[in-house]
């Protein structure tokens, strides 16, 4: 169980790095009120790649989990927005009340 848990923890940590990069370039947005990420449907993948690639090349500590594997990071960025809705869940809930 230890190995599986460590692997799951590493995958989640990689996912968090990809989310941070996606938010920095506008691929994802973060609601200022509820702090949930959501997909504004801007599909800003090229900007995400332009930020991620130099981070990998420089060995930036933010992307150390990827061990220089640029493809792993860009692949994750390519599908990260699939995990998010088009609006903040907190705002949607508030609107329904």
Residue pairs with C-beta under 8 A, 6 or more apart in sequence:
10 65
13 65
14 65
14 66
14 72
14 73
14 76
15 76
15 80
17 62
17 63
17 65
17 66
17 73
18 73
18 76
18 77
18 80
19 28
19 37
19 80
20 62
21 27
21 48
21 51
21 52
21 55
21 73
21 77
22 28
22 37
22 48
22 77
22 80
22 81
23 29
23 30
23 37
24 51
25 44
25 47
25 48
25 50
25 51
26 40
26 42
26 44
26 47
27 39
27 42
27 43
27 44
27 45
27 47
27 48
27 77
27 80
27 81
28 37
28 38
28 39
28 40
28 80
28 81
28 84
29 37
29 38
29 39
29 40
30 36
30 37
30 38
31 37
31 38
31 88
31 90
31 91
33 88
33 90
33 91
34 88
34 89
34 90
34 91
36 88
36 89
36 90
37 84
38 84
38 85
38 86
38 87
38 88
38 89
39 81
39 84
39 85
39 86
40 86
41 86
43 81
45 77
45 78
48 74
48 77
49 74
49 77
52 63
52 70
52 73
52 74
52 77
53 70
53 74
54 60
55 62
55 63
56 63
56 66
56 68
56 69
56 70
56 73
57 70
59 68
63 73
66 72
66 73
85 92
